Amino acid sequence: MSVLTFDMIIQMGILIGILLSSYWMITTRDLLSAALASAAMSLLLSLEFYMLHAPDVAIAEAAVGAGVVTAIVVYGISKTERWEREGP
């Protein structure tokens, strides 16, 4: 019988947050909302890396995934339409 530690419970919560933000990112038609969901997923993923004792990977994920990529995507959305059109 396994015992759930506090770290395991926190990691399960982070995993559920990653899954929910991924689902939100895939299903929404608002592109800005999808970009923010991607940033949230990246921040949760960097927190998970930190909890797995990989702080260098966590810092890189937070800087690149949540920072640079989100800024580039939001800039691209500002130059186009914010809402995704209906499919064929």
C-alpha positions in Angstrom: 0.0 0.0 0.0 1.5 3.3 -1.0 1.3 6.4 1.1 0.6 9.8 -0.6 3.0 12.4 0.5 2.4 16.2 0.4 4.7 16.5 -2.7 2.7 13.8 -4.6 -0.6 15.5 -3.9 0.9 18.9 -5.1 2.2 17.2 -8.2 -1.1 15.6 -9.0 -2.8 19.0 -8.6 -0.2 20.5 -11.0 -0.8 17.7 -13.5 -4.5 18.3 -13.4 -3.9 22.0 -14.0 -1.7 21.2 -17.0 -4.3 18.9 -18.4 -7.1 21.5 -17.9 -5.1 24.3 -19.4 -4.2 22.1 -22.4 -7.8 21.2 -22.9 -8.8 24.9 -22.7 -6.1 25.8 -25.2 -7.3 23.2 -27.7 -11.0 23.8 -27.5 -11.3 27.6 -27.3 -11.9 29.7 -30.5 -10.5 32.9 -28.9 -6.9 32.9 -30.0 -5.8 35.3 -27.2 -7.4 33.0 -24.6 -5.6 30.1 -26.2 -2.3 31.9 -25.9 -2.9 32.7 -22.2 -3.8 29.0 -21.6 -0.5 28.1 -23.3 1.3 30.4 -20.9 -0.5 29.0 -17.9 0.4 25.4 -19.0 4.0 26.4 -19.5 4.2 28.0 -16.0 2.7 24.9 -14.4 5.1 22.7 -16.3 8.0 24.8 -15.1 6.7 24.4 -11.6 6.6 20.7 -12.1 10.2 20.7 -13.4 11.2 22.6 -10.3 9.5 20.1 -8.0 11.4 17.3 -9.8 14.7 19.0 -8.9 15.5 20.4 -12.3 15.7 24.1 -11.7 17.7 24.9 -14.8 15.0 23.3 -17.0 12.3 25.1 -15.0 13.9 28.5 -15.6 14.3 27.8 -19.3 10.7 26.6 -19.6 9.4 29.6 -17.8 11.5 32.1 -19.8 11.0 30.6 -23.2 7.6 28.9 -23.0 5.7 31.4 -20.9 7.7 34.5 -21.8 9.0 34.6 -25.3 6.6 32.3 -27.1 3.6 33.9 -25.5 4.8 37.4 -26.5 5.4 36.2 -30.1 2.0 34.6 -30.4 0.2 37.6 -28.9 2.0 39.8 -31.3 1.0 37.6 -34.2 -2.6 37.6 -33.0 -2.6 41.4 -32.9 -1.6 41.5 -36.6 -4.5 39.1 -37.6 -8.0 38.3 -36.3 -8.5 37.4 -32.7 -11.3 34.8 -33.3 -10.8 31.5 -35.2 -13.3 31.0 -38.0 -15.7 28.1 -38.1 -14.3 25.0 -39.8 -15.6 23.6 -43.2 
